[in-house]
């Protein structure tokens, strides 16, 4: 069965380390026979949440921008690979704006108590991230945000591929290992 995997790149560097890991995961998914699509948040018109409260009505978001493409995909795909580098210990502004706009799914799940995947397999979410810092805790704040995002859209958290200390001039060997881990995670994301 062909499953759908959506890659969401939250980096303004569409050819950086985070993008390379995302592409490796999508390559793994494609080689496993799945249909893949990649969205680049930095190239999309996504407004920040303005806390208008419209999503509390259960009718979705009141804003009309490129977020509509993501809203459509969230309930149609079998997996999302969310990739964001670390900026100031968190996900990028582009990624956070997209996540904040998903408040409507939180409302749907926790207030309306809808079960959107009843009768079908629950989708999975994979987090990919890179950080220039070598601090052991550099990914912790972003990890909490991403896990909350996947919980709100009712996806199973399928794991993470994290590559720290990317400012290290001897990065190549560690990057190759991370790329292979990303390919493997992409191959198994829909299992």
OpenMM code with the backbone's topology and positions (N, CA, C; nanometers):
from openmm import Vec3, app, unit

residues = "UNK UNK UNK UNK UNK UNK UNK UNK UNK UNK UNK UNK UNK UNK UNK UNK UNK UNK UNK UNK UNK UNK UNK UNK UNK UNK UNK UNK UNK UNK UNK UNK UNK UNK UNK UNK UNK UNK UNK UNK UNK UNK UNK UNK UNK UNK UNK UNK UNK UNK UNK UNK UNK UNK UNK UNK UNK UNK UNK UNK UNK UNK UNK UNK UNK UNK UNK UNK UNK UNK UNK UNK UNK UNK UNK UNK UNK UNK UNK UNK UNK UNK UNK UNK UNK UNK UNK UNK UNK UNK UNK UNK UNK UNK UNK UNK UNK UNK UNK UNK UNK UNK UNK UNK UNK UNK UNK UNK UNK UNK UNK UNK UNK UNK UNK UNK UNK UNK UNK UNK UNK UNK UNK UNK UNK UNK UNK UNK UNK UNK UNK UNK UNK UNK UNK UNK UNK UNK UNK UNK UNK UNK UNK UNK UNK UNK UNK UNK UNK UNK UNK UNK UNK UNK UNK UNK UNK UNK UNK UNK UNK UNK UNK UNK UNK UNK UNK UNK UNK UNK UNK UNK UNK UNK UNK UNK UNK UNK UNK UNK UNK UNK UNK UNK UNK UNK UNK UNK UNK UNK UNK".split()
positions = [
    Vec3(0.0840, -0.1189, 0.0000),
    Vec3(0.0000, 0.0000, 0.0000),
    Vec3(0.0883, 0.1250, 0.0000),
    Vec3(0.0618, 0.2164, -0.0896),
    Vec3(0.1366, 0.3415, -0.0960),
    Vec3(0.0821, 0.4359, 0.0101),
    Vec3(0.1708, 0.4826, 0.0924),
    Vec3(0.1339, 0.5794, 0.1949),
    Vec3(0.1936, 0.7143, 0.1592),
    Vec3(0.1407, 0.8202, 0.2211),
    Vec3(0.1862, 0.9564, 0.1912),
    Vec3(0.2685, 1.0107, 0.3069),
    Vec3(0.3841, 1.0689, 0.2728),
    Vec3(0.4731, 1.1278, 0.3720),
    Vec3(0.4969, 1.2733, 0.3338),
    Vec3(0.4685, 1.3626, 0.4262),
    Vec3(0.4888, 1.5048, 0.4042),
    Vec3(0.6123, 1.5504, 0.4806),
    Vec3(0.7057, 1.6109, 0.4099),
    Vec3(0.8213, 1.6719, 0.4722),
    Vec3(0.7994, 1.8217, 0.4833),
    Vec3(0.8165, 1.8762, 0.6012),
    Vec3(0.8001, 2.0200, 0.6231),
    Vec3(0.9344, 2.0757, 0.6686),
    Vec3(0.9931, 2.1604, 0.5842),
    Vec3(1.1200, 2.2229, 0.6176),
    Vec3(1.0944, 2.3597, 0.6773),
    Vec3(1.1364, 2.3780, 0.8019),
    Vec3(1.1173, 2.5045, 0.8708),
    Vec3(1.2411, 2.5910, 0.8716),
    Vec3(1.3377, 2.5589, 0.7891),
    Vec3(1.4622, 2.6350, 0.7867),
    Vec3(1.4615, 2.7390, 0.6766),
    Vec3(1.5140, 2.8583, 0.7043),
    Vec3(1.5294, 2.9555, 0.5968),
    Vec3(1.6424, 2.9156, 0.5012),
    Vec3(1.7277, 2.8219, 0.5415),
    Vec3(1.8356, 2.7699, 0.4556),
    Vec3(1.7854, 2.6426, 0.3888),
    Vec3(1.7336, 2.6559, 0.2672),
    Vec3(1.6693, 2.5403, 0.2043),
    Vec3(1.7677, 2.4373, 0.1514),
    Vec3(1.8966, 2.4636, 0.1659),
    Vec3(1.9967, 2.3642, 0.1263),
    Vec3(2.0983, 2.3413, 0.2372),
    Vec3(2.0623, 2.3655, 0.3619),
    Vec3(2.1535, 2.3486, 0.4743),
    Vec3(2.1528, 2.2067, 0.5291),
    Vec3(2.2107, 2.1907, 0.6470),
    Vec3(2.2198, 2.0589, 0.7103),
    Vec3(2.0831, 1.9993, 0.7417),
    Vec3(1.9934, 2.0822, 0.7936),
    Vec3(1.8596, 2.0329, 0.8274),
    Vec3(1.7862, 1.9880, 0.7018),
    Vec3(1.7979, 2.0639, 0.5942),
    Vec3(1.7346, 2.0269, 0.4670),
    Vec3(1.7926, 1.8961, 0.4145),
    Vec3(1.9231, 1.8776, 0.4285),
    Vec3(1.9866, 1.7536, 0.3816),
    Vec3(1.9332, 1.6328, 0.4584),
    Vec3(1.9152, 1.6472, 0.5896),
    Vec3(1.8601, 1.5366, 0.6685),
    Vec3(1.7147, 1.5095, 0.6314),
    Vec3(1.6368, 1.6158, 0.6109),
    Vec3(1.4981, 1.5982, 0.5674),
    Vec3(1.4935, 1.5258, 0.4335),
    Vec3(1.5755, 1.5691, 0.3386),
    Vec3(1.5767, 1.5048, 0.2070),
    Vec3(1.6163, 1.3577, 0.2168),
    Vec3(1.7082, 1.3252, 0.3074),
    Vec3(1.7470, 1.1854, 0.3263),
    Vec3(1.6293, 1.1039, 0.3795),
    Vec3(1.5545, 1.1591, 0.4746),
    Vec3(1.4370, 1.0882, 0.5277),
    Vec3(1.3319, 1.0688, 0.4195),
    Vec3(1.3090, 1.1717, 0.3392),
    Vec3(1.2106, 1.1599, 0.2303),
    Vec3(1.2584, 1.0617, 0.1239),
    Vec3(1.3882, 1.0582, 0.0990),
    Vec3(1.4444, 0.9610, 0.0054),
    Vec3(1.4208, 0.8189, 0.0561),
    Vec3(1.4437, 0.7980, 0.1847),
    Vec3(1.4178, 0.6667, 0.2435),
    Vec3(1.2720, 0.6271, 0.2306),
    Vec3(1.1809, 0.7220, 0.2550),
    Vec3(1.0375, 0.6936, 0.2423),
    Vec3(1.0014, 0.6619, 0.0973),
    Vec3(1.0565, 0.7379, 0.0041),
    Vec3(1.0291, 0.7138, -0.1383),
    Vec3(1.0807, 0.5764, -0.1813),
    Vec3(1.1987, 0.5401, -0.1337),
    Vec3(1.2559, 0.4088, -0.1688),
    Vec3(1.1778, 0.2947, -0.1054),
    Vec3(1.1036, 0.3248, 0.0016),
    Vec3(1.0164, 0.2240, 0.0631),
    Vec3(0.8818, 0.2160, -0.0097),
    Vec3(0.8658, 0.2965, -0.1153),
    Vec3(0.7445, 0.2905, -0.1963),
    Vec3(0.6376, 0.3905, -0.1613),
    Vec3(0.6704, 0.4885, -0.0775),
    Vec3(0.5710, 0.5869, -0.0355),
    Vec3(0.5765, 0.7123, -0.1221),
    Vec3(0.4650, 0.7805, -0.1336),
    Vec3(0.4579, 0.9089, -0.2043),
    Vec3(0.5061, 1.0166, -0.1086),
    Vec3(0.5963, 1.1018, -0.1548),
    Vec3(0.6496, 1.2055, -0.0680),
    Vec3(0.6279, 1.3437, -0.1278),
    Vec3(0.6152, 1.4413, -0.0391),
    Vec3(0.6038, 1.5820, -0.0784),
    Vec3(0.6835, 1.6627, 0.0226),
    Vec3(0.7490, 1.7693, -0.0248),
    Vec3(0.8267, 1.8569, 0.0631),
    Vec3(0.7714, 1.9980, 0.0524),
    Vec3(0.7451, 2.0588, 0.1672),
    Vec3(0.7032, 2.1984, 0.1738),
    Vec3(0.8119, 2.2778, 0.2443),
    Vec3(0.8432, 2.3950, 0.1909),
    Vec3(0.9430, 2.4835, 0.2505),
    Vec3(0.8709, 2.6023, 0.3141),
    Vec3(0.8630, 2.6042, 0.4451),
    Vec3(0.7889, 2.7096, 0.5140),
    Vec3(0.8432, 2.8486, 0.4827),
    Vec3(0.9734, 2.8616, 0.4630),
    Vec3(1.0329, 2.9930, 0.4352),
    Vec3(0.9883, 3.0492, 0.3006),
    Vec3(0.9369, 2.9648, 0.2147),
    Vec3(0.8898, 3.0088, 0.0834),
    Vec3(0.7368, 3.0182, 0.0772),
    Vec3(0.6730, 2.9977, 0.1910),
    Vec3(0.5271, 3.0013, 0.1965),
    Vec3(0.4819, 3.1282, 0.2686),
    Vec3(0.3596, 3.1695, 0.2400),
    Vec3(0.2991, 3.2854, 0.3049),
    Vec3(0.2144, 3.2354, 0.4216),
    Vec3(0.2752, 3.2314, 0.5396),
    Vec3(0.2052, 3.1837, 0.6591),
    Vec3(0.2087, 3.2945, 0.7636),
    Vec3(0.0915, 3.3460, 0.7942),
    Vec3(0.0800, 3.4515, 0.8953),
    Vec3(0.0855, 3.3905, 1.0346),
    Vec3(0.1324, 3.4641, 1.1326),
    Vec3(0.1283, 3.4131, 1.2704),
    Vec3(-0.0156, 3.4104, 1.3218),
    Vec3(-0.0388, 3.3286, 1.4208),
    Vec3(-0.1697, 3.3239, 1.4857),
    Vec3(-0.1980, 3.4608, 1.5472),
    Vec3(-0.3201, 3.5110, 1.5282),
    Vec3(-0.3548, 3.6402, 1.5875),
    Vec3(-0.4543, 3.6247, 1.7029),
    Vec3(-0.4685, 3.5027, 1.7527),
    Vec3(-0.5519, 3.4739, 1.8699),
    Vec3(-0.6938, 3.5274, 1.8558),
    Vec3(-0.7504, 3.5162, 1.7361),
    Vec3(-0.8858, 3.5674, 1.7122),
    Vec3(-0.9932, 3.4800, 1.7762),
    Vec3(-0.9601, 3.3547, 1.8062),
    Vec3(-1.0557, 3.2650, 1.8695),
    Vec3(-1.1445, 3.1893, 1.7722),
    Vec3(-1.1315, 3.2128, 1.6441),
    Vec3(-1.2154, 3.1450, 1.5447),
    Vec3(-1.1984, 2.9933, 1.5505),
    Vec3(-1.0773, 2.9473, 1.5796),
    Vec3(-1.0570, 2.8021, 1.5838),
    Vec3(-1.1355, 2.7378, 1.6987),
    Vec3(-1.1710, 2.8159, 1.7999),
    Vec3(-1.2520, 2.7630, 1.9099),
    Vec3(-1.3964, 2.7371, 1.8701),
    Vec3(-1.4338, 2.7810, 1.7511),
    Vec3(-1.5698, 2.7542, 1.7038),
    Vec3(-1.5797, 2.6160, 1.6408),
    Vec3(-1.4634, 2.5528, 1.6169),
    Vec3(-1.4633, 2.4218, 1.5539),
    Vec3(-1.4677, 2.4271, 1.4029),
    Vec3(-1.4624, 2.5478, 1.3468),
    Vec3(-1.4699, 2.5607, 1.2010),
    Vec3(-1.3337, 2.5790, 1.1362),
    Vec3(-1.2269, 2.5780, 1.2161),
    Vec3(-1.0934, 2.5941, 1.1606),
    Vec3(-1.0437, 2.7360, 1.1752),
    Vec3(-0.9343, 2.7633, 1.1046),
    Vec3(-0.8680, 2.8929, 1.1145),
    Vec3(-0.9348, 2.9961, 1.0243),
    Vec3(-0.9456, 3.1200, 1.0731),
    Vec3(-1.0105, 3.2271, 0.9966),
    Vec3(-0.9177, 3.2886, 0.8920),
    Vec3(-0.7870, 3.2692, 0.9065),
    Vec3(-0.6930, 3.3297, 0.8120),
    Vec3(-0.6862, 3.2477, 0.6828),
    Vec3(-0.6640, 3.3168, 0.5749),
    Vec3(-0.6554, 3.2512, 0.4444),
    Vec3(-0.5191, 3.2816, 0.3836),
    Vec3(-0.4296, 3.1844, 0.3959),
    Vec3(-0.2944, 3.1972, 0.3418),
    Vec3(-0.2478, 3.0561, 0.3055),
    Vec3(-0.1194, 3.0372, 0.2915),
    Vec3(-0.0681, 2.9058, 0.2513),
    Vec3(-0.0827, 2.7985, 0.3581),
    Vec3(-0.1229, 2.8363, 0.4760),
    Vec3(-0.1449, 2.7387, 0.5820),
    Vec3(-0.2550, 2.6409, 0.5433),
    Vec3(-0.3446, 2.6835, 0.4561),
    Vec3(-0.4507, 2.5944, 0.4084),
    Vec3(-0.3966, 2.4669, 0.3461),
    Vec3(-0.2817, 2.4754, 0.2780),
    Vec3(-0.2196, 2.3564, 0.2187),
    Vec3(-0.1739, 2.2595, 0.3271),
    Vec3(-0.1238, 2.3153, 0.4358),
    Vec3(-0.0796, 2.2288, 0.5456),
    Vec3(-0.1999, 2.1686, 0.6167),
    Vec3(-0.3020, 2.2507, 0.6432),
    Vec3(-0.4234, 2.1978, 0.7067),
    Vec3(-0.4793, 2.0794, 0.6272),
    Vec3(-0.4839, 2.0915, 0.4964),
    Vec3(-0.5367, 1.9838, 0.4119),
    Vec3(-0.4522, 1.8582, 0.4260),
    Vec3(-0.3211, 1.8746, 0.4261),
    Vec3(-0.2316, 1.7596, 0.4330),
    Vec3(-0.2319, 1.6896, 0.5677),
    Vec3(-0.2479, 1.7631, 0.6764),
    Vec3(-0.2381, 1.7032, 0.8103),
    Vec3(-0.3307, 1.5832, 0.8245),
    Vec3(-0.4501, 1.5935, 0.7742),
    Vec3(-0.5462, 1.4834, 0.7888),
    Vec3(-0.5421, 1.3825, 0.6735),
    Vec3(-0.4616, 1.4090, 0.5719),
    Vec3(-0.4573, 1.3185, 0.4566),
    Vec3(-0.3324, 1.2314, 0.4507),
    Vec3(-0.2226, 1.2774, 0.5106),
    Vec3(-0.0983, 1.2019, 0.4996),
    Vec3(-0.0874, 1.0976, 0.6107),
    Vec3(0.0047, 1.0054, 0.5908),
    Vec3(0.0280, 0.8987, 0.6885),
    Vec3(0.1432, 0.9317, 0.7827),
    Vec3(0.2237, 1.0315, 0.7450),
    Vec3(0.3364, 1.0720, 0.8296),
    Vec3(0.3814, 1.2122, 0.7922),
    Vec3(0.4314, 1.2832, 0.8931),
    Vec3(0.4940, 1.4135, 0.8718),
    Vec3(0.6359, 1.4063, 0.9277),
    Vec3(0.7299, 1.4520, 0.8467),
    Vec3(0.8671, 1.4697, 0.8929),
    Vec3(0.8865, 1.6201, 0.9061),
    Vec3(0.8962, 1.6673, 1.0289),
    Vec3(0.9119, 1.8099, 1.0564),
    Vec3(1.0591, 1.8392, 1.0832),
    Vec3(1.1169, 1.9261, 1.0022),
    Vec3(1.2596, 1.9559, 1.0129),
    Vec3(1.2801, 2.1045, 1.0402),
    Vec3(1.3482, 2.1330, 1.1500),
    Vec3(1.3795, 2.2714, 1.1855),
    Vec3(1.5155, 2.2762, 1.2525),
    Vec3(1.6004, 2.3687, 1.2110),
    Vec3(1.7232, 2.3892, 1.2885),
    Vec3(1.6883, 2.4595, 1.4193),
    Vec3(1.7850, 2.4615, 1.5081),
    Vec3(1.7659, 2.5280, 1.6363),
    Vec3(1.8108, 2.6732, 1.6246),
    Vec3(1.7192, 2.7643, 1.6580),
    Vec3(1.7492, 2.9072, 1.6666),
    Vec3(1.7191, 2.9481, 1.8101),
    Vec3(1.8176, 2.9945, 1.8832),
    Vec3(1.7994, 3.0367, 2.0223),
    Vec3(1.7261, 2.9310, 2.1053),
    Vec3(1.7714, 2.8091, 2.0959),
    Vec3(1.7218, 2.6950, 2.1749),
    Vec3(1.5807, 2.6501, 2.1370),
    Vec3(1.5274, 2.6974, 2.0268),
    Vec3(1.3944, 2.6548, 1.9859),
    Vec3(1.3868, 2.6331, 1.8365),
    Vec3(1.2676, 2.6002, 1.7891),
    Vec3(1.2461, 2.5872, 1.6452),
    Vec3(1.2477, 2.7268, 1.5832),
    Vec3(1.2625, 2.7333, 1.4531),
    Vec3(1.2657, 2.8621, 1.3839),
    Vec3(1.1309, 2.9334, 1.3918),
    Vec3(1.1324, 3.0616, 1.3621),
    Vec3(1.0082, 3.1406, 1.3615),
    Vec3(0.9096, 3.0854, 1.2599),
    Vec3(0.9585, 3.0401, 1.1454),
    Vec3(0.8705, 2.9844, 1.0427),
    Vec3(0.7999, 2.8593, 1.0952),
    Vec3(0.8758, 2.7746, 1.1628),
    Vec3(0.8191, 2.6512, 1.2173),
    Vec3(0.7198, 2.6829, 1.3283),
    Vec3(0.7559, 2.7742, 1.4148),
    Vec3(0.6675, 2.8073, 1.5283),
    Vec3(0.5392, 2.8722, 1.4806),
    Vec3(0.5457, 2.9550, 1.3766),
    Vec3(0.4233, 3.0157, 1.3229),
    Vec3(0.3296, 2.9072, 1.2705),
    Vec3(0.3839, 2.8086, 1.2005),
    Vec3(0.3023, 2.6983, 1.1497),
    Vec3(0.2412, 2.6193, 1.2650),
    Vec3(0.3218, 2.5893, 1.3653),
    Vec3(0.2717, 2.5137, 1.4810),
    Vec3(0.1624, 2.5905, 1.5534),
    Vec3(0.1834, 2.7194, 1.5769),
    Vec3(0.0829, 2.8000, 1.6470),
    Vec3(-0.0500, 2.8018, 1.5729),
    Vec3(-0.0453, 2.7988, 1.4421),
    Vec3(-0.1691, 2.8000, 1.3631),
    Vec3(-0.2446, 2.6682, 1.3716),
    Vec3(-0.1860, 2.5679, 1.4331),
    Vec3(-0.2525, 2.4381, 1.4467),
    Vec3(-0.3333, 2.4279, 1.5753),
    Vec3(-0.3605, 2.5403, 1.6378),
    Vec3(-0.4447, 2.5438, 1.7573),
    Vec3(-0.5809, 2.4809, 1.7305),
    Vec3(-0.6277, 2.4927, 1.6068),
    Vec3(-0.7587, 2.4354, 1.5725),
    Vec3(-0.7617, 2.2838, 1.5943),
    Vec3(-0.6474, 2.2160, 1.5765),
    Vec3(-0.6417, 2.0711, 1.6001),
    Vec3(-0.6439, 2.0406, 1.7492),
    Vec3(-0.5784, 2.1262, 1.8296),
    Vec3(-0.5832, 2.1100, 1.9738),
    Vec3(-0.7285, 2.1189, 2.0209),
    Vec3(-0.7994, 2.2197, 1.9713),
    Vec3(-0.9395, 2.2386, 2.0085),
    Vec3(-1.0227, 2.1175, 1.9658),
    Vec3(-0.9995, 2.0722, 1.8440),
    Vec3(-1.0717, 1.9558, 1.7910),
    Vec3(-1.0503, 1.8329, 1.8799),
    Vec3(-0.9266, 1.8106, 1.9212),
    Vec3(-0.8940, 1.6905, 1.9985),
    Vec3(-0.9375, 1.7001, 2.1440),
    Vec3(-0.9013, 1.8108, 2.2113),
    Vec3(-0.9202, 1.8178, 2.3554),
    Vec3(-1.0534, 1.8773, 2.3992),
    Vec3(-1.1142, 1.9621, 2.3184),
    Vec3(-1.2425, 2.0217, 2.3565),
    Vec3(-1.3579, 1.9467, 2.2893),
    Vec3(-1.3514, 1.9333, 2.1572),
    Vec3(-1.4574, 1.8622, 2.0857),
    Vec3(-1.4456, 1.7110, 2.0987),
    Vec3(-1.3277, 1.6634, 2.1411),
    Vec3(-1.2982, 1.5216, 2.1596),
    Vec3(-1.3239, 1.4380, 2.0350),
    Vec3(-1.2874, 1.4949, 1.9202),
    Vec3(-1.2983, 1.4213, 1.7941),
    Vec3(-1.1834, 1.3226, 1.7827),
    Vec3(-1.2090, 1.2144, 1.7158),
    Vec3(-1.1074, 1.1133, 1.6892),
    Vec3(-1.0943, 1.1013, 1.5375),
    Vec3(-1.0087, 1.1844, 1.4778),
    Vec3(-1.0027, 1.1930, 1.3323),
    Vec3(-0.9516, 1.0677, 1.2630),
    Vec3(-0.8831, 0.9791, 1.3346),
    Vec3(-0.8243, 0.8624, 1.2682),
    Vec3(-0.8955, 0.7334, 1.3044),
    Vec3(-1.0151, 0.7452, 1.3637),
    Vec3(-1.0890, 0.6262, 1.3994),
    Vec3(-1.1159, 0.5444, 1.2730),
    Vec3(-1.0831, 0.4177, 1.2805),
    Vec3(-1.1043, 0.3307, 1.1655),
    Vec3(-0.9851, 0.3268, 1.0700),
    Vec3(-0.8832, 0.4043, 1.0991),
    Vec3(-0.7613, 0.3986, 1.0178),
    Vec3(-0.6401, 0.4162, 1.1073),
    Vec3(-0.5304, 0.3870, 1.0535),
    Vec3(-0.4043, 0.3923, 1.1261),
    Vec3(-0.3691, 0.5364, 1.1661),
    Vec3(-0.3236, 0.5540, 1.2898),
    Vec3(-0.2839, 0.6863, 1.3380),
    Vec3(-0.1531, 0.7279, 1.2706),
    Vec3(-0.1466, 0.8480, 1.2149),
    Vec3(-0.0238, 0.8937, 1.1487),
    Vec3(0.0919, 0.9105, 1.2471),
    Vec3(0.2122, 0.9158, 1.1906),
    Vec3(0.3325, 0.9300, 1.2720),
    Vec3(0.4043, 1.0597, 1.2399),
    Vec3(0.4757, 1.1099, 1.3392),
    Vec3(0.5539, 1.2317, 1.3229),
    Vec3(0.6986, 1.2092, 1.3618),
    Vec3(0.7890, 1.2534, 1.2762),
    Vec3(0.9328, 1.2432, 1.2995),
    Vec3(0.9898, 1.3839, 1.3050),
    Vec3(1.0775, 1.4101, 1.4016),
    Vec3(1.1410, 1.5401, 1.4172),
    Vec3(1.2873, 1.5307, 1.3754),
    Vec3(1.3295, 1.6226, 1.2887),
    Vec3(1.4680, 1.6329, 1.2448),
    Vec3(1.5177, 1.7718, 1.2795),
    Vec3(1.6372, 1.7774, 1.3387),
    Vec3(1.6895, 1.9081, 1.3771),
    Vec3(1.8419, 1.9083, 1.3807),
    Vec3(1.8978, 2.0248, 1.3533),
    Vec3(2.0418, 2.0489, 1.3621),
    Vec3(2.0647, 2.1723, 1.4481),
    Vec3(2.1801, 2.1720, 1.5153),
    Vec3(2.2162, 2.2871, 1.5988),
    Vec3(2.3661, 2.3087, 1.5907),
    Vec3(2.4066, 2.4324, 1.5840),
    Vec3(2.5479, 2.4654, 1.5834),
    Vec3(2.6131, 2.4389, 1.7177),
    Vec3(2.5363, 2.4498, 1.8243),
    Vec3(2.5876, 2.4338, 1.9596),
    Vec3(2.6178, 2.2872, 1.9915),
    Vec3(2.7130, 2.2681, 2.0806),
    Vec3(2.7446, 2.1327, 2.1278),
    Vec3(2.6838, 2.1053, 2.2655),
    Vec3(2.6062, 2.1999, 2.3189),
    Vec3(2.5466, 2.1819, 2.4514),
    Vec3(2.4524, 2.0610, 2.4497),
    Vec3(2.4605, 1.9741, 2.5497),
    Vec3(2.3756, 1.8551, 2.5526),
    Vec3(2.2257, 1.8867, 2.5575),
    Vec3(2.1898, 2.0039, 2.6103),
    Vec3(2.0475, 2.0373, 2.6254),
    Vec3(1.9927, 2.1213, 2.5096),
    Vec3(2.0708, 2.1439, 2.4055),
    Vec3(2.0320, 2.2391, 2.3004),
    Vec3(1.8992, 2.2029, 2.2324),
    Vec3(1.8653, 2.0763, 2.2240),
    Vec3(1.7424, 2.0356, 2.1549),
    Vec3(1.6201, 2.0275, 2.2469),
    Vec3(1.6401, 2.0324, 2.3784),
    Vec3(1.5300, 2.0072, 2.4727),
    Vec3(1.4094, 2.0992, 2.4547),
    Vec3(1.4263, 2.2321, 2.4494),
    Vec3(1.3070, 2.3170, 2.4330),
    Vec3(1.2318, 2.2901, 2.3023),
    Vec3(1.3043, 2.2727, 2.1929),
    Vec3(1.2385, 2.2453, 2.0642),
    Vec3(1.1673, 2.1102, 2.0668),
    Vec3(1.2302, 2.0121, 2.1294),
    Vec3(1.1696, 1.8787, 2.1381),
    Vec3(1.0336, 1.8864, 2.2077),
    Vec3(1.0235, 1.9656, 2.3146),
    Vec3(0.8956, 1.9793, 2.3862),
    Vec3(0.7894, 2.0422, 2.2959),
    Vec3(0.8268, 2.1446, 2.2208),
    Vec3(0.7320, 2.2105, 2.1306),
    Vec3(0.6853, 2.1136, 2.0214),
    Vec3(0.7792, 2.0416, 1.9633),
    Vec3(0.7441, 1.9498, 1.8535),
    Vec3(0.6586, 1.8340, 1.9046),
    Vec3(0.6910, 1.7801, 2.0196),
    Vec3(0.6075, 1.6721, 2.0761),
    Vec3(0.4665, 1.7231, 2.1037),
    Vec3(0.4549, 1.8471, 2.1527),
    Vec3(0.3219, 1.9058, 2.1766),
    Vec3(0.2465, 1.9237, 2.0450),
    Vec3(0.3167, 1.9656, 1.9407),
    Vec3(0.2555, 1.9801, 1.8085),
    Vec3(0.2010, 1.8467, 1.7602),
    Vec3(0.2829, 1.7419, 1.7634),
    Vec3(0.2363, 1.6116, 1.7153),
    Vec3(0.1217, 1.5585, 1.8018),
    Vec3(0.1254, 1.5837, 1.9326),
    Vec3(0.0151, 1.5410, 2.0190),
    Vec3(-0.1137, 1.6137, 1.9823),
    Vec3(-0.1047, 1.7441, 1.9566),
    Vec3(-0.2242, 1.8228, 1.9242),
    Vec3(-0.2885, 1.7784, 1.7933),
    Vec3(-0.2058, 1.7435, 1.6940),
    Vec3(-0.2645, 1.6982, 1.5661),
    Vec3(-0.2937, 1.5486, 1.5694),
    Vec3(-0.2711, 1.4869, 1.6850),
    Vec3(-0.3013, 1.3467, 1.7128),
    Vec3(-0.2154, 1.2500, 1.6312),
    Vec3(-0.0877, 1.2837, 1.6190),
    Vec3(0.0097, 1.1962, 1.5542),
    Vec3(0.0918, 1.1245, 1.6620),
    Vec3(0.1331, 1.0039, 1.6313),
    Vec3(0.2238, 0.9302, 1.7184),
    Vec3(0.3650, 0.9844, 1.6976),
    Vec3(0.4338, 1.0168, 1.8057),
    Vec3(0.5719, 1.0652, 1.7953),
    Vec3(0.6610, 0.9459, 1.7635),
    Vec3(0.7195, 0.9457, 1.6432),
    Vec3(0.7962, 0.8307, 1.5952),
    Vec3(0.9459, 0.8452, 1.6182),
    Vec3(0.9883, 0.9536, 1.6802),
    Vec3(1.1297, 0.9684, 1.7096),
    Vec3(1.1895, 1.0939, 1.6513),
    Vec3(1.3231, 1.0974, 1.6530),
    Vec3(1.3931, 1.2184, 1.6121),
    Vec3(1.5318, 1.1839, 1.5598),
    Vec3(1.5796, 1.2670, 1.4719),
    Vec3(1.7170, 1.2629, 1.4226),
    Vec3(1.7750, 1.3994, 1.4564),
    Vec3(1.8724, 1.4025, 1.5455),
    Vec3(1.9278, 1.5284, 1.5948),
    Vec3(2.0780, 1.5312, 1.5676),
    Vec3(2.1237, 1.6402, 1.5077),
    Vec3(2.2656, 1.6556, 1.4767),
    Vec3(2.3145, 1.7865, 1.5383),
    Vec3(2.3860, 1.7753, 1.6488),
    Vec3(2.4396, 1.8925, 1.7159),
    Vec3(2.5818, 1.9238, 1.6732),
    Vec3(2.6301, 2.0378, 1.7205),
    Vec3(2.7666, 2.0813, 1.6953),
    Vec3(2.7982, 2.0872, 1.5454),
    Vec3(2.7048, 2.1415, 1.4679),
    Vec3(2.7272, 2.1506, 1.3230),
    Vec3(2.8290, 2.2574, 1.2862),
    Vec3(2.8696, 2.3408, 1.3825),
    Vec3(2.9743, 2.4393, 1.3572),
    Vec3(3.1143, 2.3763, 1.3616),
    Vec3(3.1210, 2.2511, 1.4015),
    Vec3(3.2479, 2.1795, 1.4097),
    Vec3(3.3047, 2.1565, 1.2689),
    Vec3(3.4299, 2.1962, 1.2429),
    Vec3(3.4878, 2.1754, 1.1101),
    Vec3(3.5001, 2.0271, 1.0735),
    Vec3(3.5000, 1.9387, 1.1726),
    Vec3(3.5069, 1.7944, 1.1457),
    Vec3(3.3685, 1.7296, 1.1476),
    Vec3(3.2699, 1.7990, 1.0976),
    Vec3(3.1308, 1.7531, 1.0994),
    Vec3(3.1039, 1.6351, 1.0070),
    Vec3(3.1733, 1.6230, 0.8973),
    Vec3(3.1363, 1.5305, 0.7896),
    Vec3(3.1065, 1.3878, 0.8330),
    Vec3(3.1899, 1.3265, 0.9147),
    Vec3(3.1666, 1.1870, 0.9551),
    Vec3(3.0371, 1.1741, 1.0347),
    Vec3(3.0139, 1.2667, 1.1281),
    Vec3(2.8899, 1.2619, 1.2070),
    Vec3(2.7684, 1.2903, 1.1195),
    Vec3(2.7844, 1.3797, 1.0229),
    Vec3(2.6733, 1.4110, 0.9330),
    Vec3(2.6355, 1.2898, 0.8486),
    Vec3(2.7342, 1.2159, 0.8008),
    Vec3(2.7057, 1.0955, 0.7211),
    Vec3(2.6275, 0.9931, 0.8028),
    Vec3(2.6628, 0.9775, 0.9290),
    Vec3(2.5890, 0.8861, 1.0172),
    Vec3(2.4447, 0.9343, 1.0327),
    Vec3(2.4269, 1.0641, 1.0554),
    Vec3(2.2923, 1.1206, 1.0718),
    Vec3(2.2104, 1.1064, 0.9433),
    Vec3(2.2741, 1.1239, 0.8286),
    Vec3(2.2027, 1.1074, 0.7010),
    Vec3(2.1529, 0.9639, 0.6851),
    Vec3(2.2357, 0.8676, 0.7225),
    Vec3(2.1920, 0.7278, 0.7132),
    Vec3(2.0810, 0.6987, 0.8134),
    Vec3(2.0896, 0.7562, 0.9329),
    Vec3(1.9812, 0.7408, 1.0314),
    Vec3(1.8516, 0.8002, 0.9779),
    Vec3(1.8605, 0.9143, 0.9106),
    Vec3(1.7411, 0.9783, 0.8535),
    Vec3(1.6813, 0.8921, 0.7428),
    Vec3(1.7661, 0.8367, 0.6562),
    Vec3(1.7154, 0.7471, 0.5498),
    Vec3(1.6429, 0.6272, 0.6103),
    Vec3(1.7034, 0.5676, 0.7136),
    Vec3(1.6428, 0.4520, 0.7792),
    Vec3(1.5101, 0.4894, 0.8444),
    Vec3(1.5055, 0.6055, 0.9091),
    Vec3(1.3808, 0.6502, 0.9725),
    Vec3(1.2733, 0.6744, 0.8665),
    Vec3(1.3119, 0.7285, 0.7519),
    Vec3(1.2170, 0.7489, 0.6428),
    Vec3(1.1627, 0.6176, 0.5887),
    Vec3(1.2494, 0.5176, 0.5806),
    Vec3(1.2049, 0.3862, 0.5303),
    Vec3(1.1010, 0.3227, 0.6215),
    Vec3(1.1164, 0.3439, 0.7537),
    Vec3(1.0263, 0.2756, 0.8474),
    Vec3(0.9131, 0.3647, 0.9012),
    Vec3(0.9057, 0.4898, 0.8586),
    Vec3(0.8086, 0.5841, 0.9168),
    Vec3(0.6633, 0.5363, 0.9036),
    Vec3(0.6333, 0.4633, 0.8008),
    Vec3(0.4938, 0.4201, 0.7806),
    Vec3(0.4706, 0.2732, 0.8166),
    Vec3(0.5631, 0.2139, 0.8873),
    Vec3(0.5456, 0.0731, 0.9263),
    Vec3(0.4510, 0.0612, 1.0424),
] * unit.nanometer
topology = app.Topology()
chain = topology.addChain("A")
for resn in residues:
    res = topology.addResidue(resn, chain)
    for name in ("N", "CA", "C"):
        topology.addAtom(name, app.Element.getBySymbol(name[0]), res)
